[in-house]
């Protein structure tokens, strides 16, 4: 028979409390919960040490003897109380997840050290509940991530109240290359470092590119243009490292870059005029004009012009439909403009000109188009494809 609200037993009356716990009626259950929580819900009440110990002992014994539904209700009540006894909360948190859930998700009494102990000893359900807390510290996040459970990590990443050490976040971004389920929640985090965000956008783009090329008939160059453009639209401030003519302008105001560009644009212009430009020491002006014409970054352009063998320079010039005569002049003069300043070996011009004529202009333009791409995109493709 259930007790009336007016006959609520005292907390130290364990027998009466057990009678309430065994009574299945809703009224008895409500009386029991109210009796237990009254002690901790009254912020104006100050317990002596002996009263506190007695109260906690009564609650502990009660928890051990009542059915799970009572423990669940008690957990729900105590989880919201800022002065609930920690030993009791820890006992409930160590219970079945259906009992522990409210405590783990919202109790402010439990500290990081308490929660980390539960993370290490209990089930994934317990870890998921902790990952959903309103606030999760960096150290607690590390503890959860160390368990290497993807569902827990994703839950944590979706929690705006979770904090991460920078090293931990960088590690998660690296793992996201292989674990697609990490990508979306990571990219939605406001605390994600912009550098890491840009890296992730390139990886996602490269992975999607690989999937599309493997499953659909699509022109790779056209797809790359779309992918690269889409990422730049998203990251905005991370613009591709295109050639900036101002970086390569020569200090000498007499250097005529525009006339040299016109020279390079006209395949019928005699090679002697181009040679004359280079002989006048306008190497920087030449590189500026060629770089703007080819659309290449200064560092890459410089490497391609002077690399051993001359294939890079040949591809650049062939993509511009330069005549073999102009190309051979450019090749010879750029080699003589190096620090070594040595003359070409016998037969070298014949070799490089033959190579130049073997290059198809359309293929040269495709290669040049790829060289123009953002280095981040090319690096991401290499990472996704394993360097293939």
N, C-alpha and C positions, 0 to 999 in steps of 0.2 A: 504494500500500500504506500502510495507516495506521500511525502511530507508537504505541508503547506509552506508557503514562503515565509510566513510568520514564525515557523518553527525551524528556521535554518540552523543546523548544528554548528558548534564551534569547530575550528580547524583541528584542534588537538583531540577531538572526539573521533578517533579513527574508526571505531565500530560503526558509528552513525554514518560516517562518510562512506564506508564500505557498503552499508545497507543502501545508500543512495546509488552507488555505482552498480549494484546488482539489480536494482529496480530498473526495468526497461522503459518505464514511462518517460515521455518527454519532459514532464514537469520535474521529476526527480533529477533528471540529467541537468536541467537548467539550474536547479537549486545547488547541485553539486558544483557546477562550473562557477556559479556566482560566489559560493562559499570560498572556493579555492582562490579565485582571483581578487576577492575583496581585500585580502591581506596586502596584496602588492599594488592594487589600484588606488589605494589611499596614500597619496604623496605626503600628507600631513602626519601620517603615523610613523613613529620611530620605534623600531624593534630593538630590544636588548640582544646581546649576543646569544644568550641562552634561548630566547624566543625564536631567534632566527634559525638556530641549529635545530630546534624542535620542529619548527614549521617545515624546514627542508627535509627532515627525516620523515615526517608524516607524508609529505608529497611523494618522496621517493618510494616509500612502501606502498602507497596508493597506486602509483604508476605501475609498479611491478605486478599488482594483483588485478587491475581492471582490464576489461577487454579493449581491443584496438580502437573501437569507435569512441570510447571515452578518452583514450590517449590522443586521438586525433582532435577531438573537441578541445581538450586541454591545451594542446600544442597551438591551436588556432588562437585561443585566448591569451596565452602567455607570450606568444610571439610579438604581440603589439605593445607589451608593457615594458617600459624602459628600466624598471627596477625589479624585474623578475629574477629569481635566484639562478645564477649561472650553472651550478651543479645540476639543477633540474632541467634547465634548457639543454645542457650537454647530453643528459640522459635521453631526452626526447629526440635530440638531433642524431643520436646514435641508434635510434629505433628504425623500424621499417620506413621507407621513403614516404609512404602515405602519412605517417605520423611526423616525420622530420621536416617535410617540405615547408610548412609555414615558418618554422624556426630558422631554417637555413636561408630562406628567401628574404626575411624581413626583420629578424631580431637584431637590434642594435647593441644588445648586451654582449654578444659573442665578438671576440677580437680576432685579428688575423691569425694569431697563433692557434686559437681554438679551431678556426675554420680550416687552416692548413692541415691540422691533425686529422680532421674529418676527410679532407680531400685525399689524403694518403692512405686512409684505412677503410673507407666505405665504398659504396657502389657508384657507378656512373650516374645513376639517378640523383644521388646526393651531390655529385659534382655539378650536374646540370642545374640543380636548384641554387647552388652557390654562385654559378655563373650568371644567374638571373637577378642577383641582388642589386638594389638601387645604386650601390657604390661598391666597386671592387678595386682594391689597391693594386699597384704594380706587382708587389711581391705575391699577392694572392693569385693574380693572373698568371704569373710565372709558374706557380704551383699547379694550377689547373692545366696549363699548356704542357707541362712536363709529363702529364699522364698520357699524352699523345692519343687523345680521343677526338676525332674530327668533329663529332656532334657537339661536344663540349666547347671546342675552340670556336666553331661557328656561332654558337649561342653567345659566347663571350664577346665575339667581334660585333655581334648585332646589339650588344648592350652599350648604350651611350654613356652609362655610368662607369664602365670599365676603363681602367687606365693601364698603360703598357710602358715598359722601359723602351727607349729608342732601339736598343740592340734586339729586344724581343720582337718589336714591330718589323724591323728589317729582316729578321729571320723568318717571320710569317710571310712576308712579301716574297722572299725567295722560295718558300714552300709552295706558294700559290701558283708557281709555274707548273707544278705537277698536280696540285689539288685545286681543281676548278671551283669547288664549293667555297673556298676561301676568298675568291676573287671579288665577287659582288659585295659581300659585307665589308671587306677591306676598303674597296673603292668608295663606299658610302660613309666611311668614318671621317668626321671632321678633323680629327687629330692626326690623320695620316700625313706624314711629311710630303710636301709637294714633289720632292725629288723621287721618293718611293712611288708616289702616285703616277708620275710620268713613266717610270720604269714599268709599272704594272700595265698601264694602258698600251705600251708598246708590246708587251708580252701577249696580252689578250688579243691584240690586233694580229700579231704574227701567228698565233695559234689558230685563230679563225681563218687567216689566209691559207694556212696549210690544209685545214679541213676543206675549204672551198675548192682549192686546187686538186685535192685528192678525190673529190666527189662530183665535181661539175666541170663542164667544158668552159673555161673562162681564160681569157688572155691574162697571163701573169702580170705583164707590165701595167695594163689597165687596172687590174685589181689592186696592185701596189699603189698606184696613184690614188685610188679611192680610199684605201686603208690609211695611207700616210696622211692624206688630207683630213680624214675623219678624226684622227688622233690629235692633229694640230688644232682642229676646231674645238676639241674638248679641253686640251691643256692650255690653249690660248697663249700663255706667256712663254711657252717652250717652243719657240720658233725654230725651224730647221736652220742649220748652219750653212746658209747659202753664201755665195761669193759676194763680198761687199767691195765695190769698186774703190771706195774711199780708203780702205785699208791698204790698197796697193798703189795708190797714186804716188808718183815720184815727186820729190821735193823740188826738182828743177821745173820751173814754170814754162820753159821752152819746149818740154817734151810734149809732142802732139799725139795724144792717145787716140783722138777721134779719127785722125787721118790714117793711123795704123789700123784701126778697126775697119775703116773703109777698104784699106788694102787687103786685109784678111777676108773681107766679104767678096772680093772680086777675084775669082779664080784665074782670070786672064791677065792679071797684072804681072809684069815681069818680076822674076825672082830677084833680080838685081836691086830693085827698090826696097824689098824686104830686108835683103842682106845689108843694104846701106843703113836702114833704121837700127839694126842690131849693132853694126859696126860703130855707130855714133854713140854707143854706150847706153842706149835706151832699153836695157834689158827689163827693168821694172815696168816700164811703160808697155813693153811687149807682153809681159805676163799679165798685166792688168787688162789689156785688150783681149787677150786670148781667154782669160778667165771669165770675163763678162760674156764673151761670145759662147763659150762652152757651158757657162753656168755652174762652174765648179768652185769649191772652197779653196782659198789660197794655199793652205797647207797641202791638201790633196793635189792640187794643180802642180805645185812645185815638185812634189815627189814623182808625179807622172811624167813631167817634162824631162827630169834629169835621171830617171831610173835607168839602170844598165840594160842595154838591149834596145831601148827606144820604142817598145811596143805601145806603151801608154800614150806617148806623144803621137805616134802613128794613128792610133784610134781616135784621138781628139781631132786631129787634122782631117782624117778621112770622114769623120762624122760631119765636118763642115764643107765637104766636097772641094777641098783644096786641090789644086793641080799637083802632080808628082814633083814638078820643078820647084814650086813654092815650098812643099814639104821638105824636100831634100835640103833646100837652103836653110830653112828653119832648124832642121836637125843638125846640120853642120855648125851653124852659128851658135846654137845653144850649147853644143859640146865645147866649142872653143871659148865660150863665155864662163865656163866653170873655173874653179880655182886652179885646177891642173893646167887648163889652157892648152892641152896637147892637141896636135893635129889628129885627124881621123886615121885609123889604120887603113892600109891598102885594101881596097875592095869593100870597105865598110859602107860607103854610099850605095854601091850596087846592091849589097845585101838588104839594107834598110828600105831602099826604093822598091825592090822586088817584094818585100814583105808588105809594103804599103799598098801595092797594086793587088795583092792577094786578099786584102781586107774588103769585104762587101760594105758599102756605105750604110745600108740599112742595119746590118749587124753592128756596125760601129756606133750608130745612133742608139741602138738598144743598150749597148754596154755603157755608153755615156749617160743614158737616162738612169741607169742603175747607180752609177757613180754619184749622180746628183742627189740621191736619196739621203734622207736624214740618217746619220750614223747610228742613232739609237734604234731606228727601225731595222737597219741591216744587222745590227748586233743581236736584236731580239729574234730575228729570223734564224740567225745562226744558232742561238741558244735552243730554240724550239725544235729545229731540225737536227740538232746534234752536230752542227758544223758542216752538214752536207750541202 
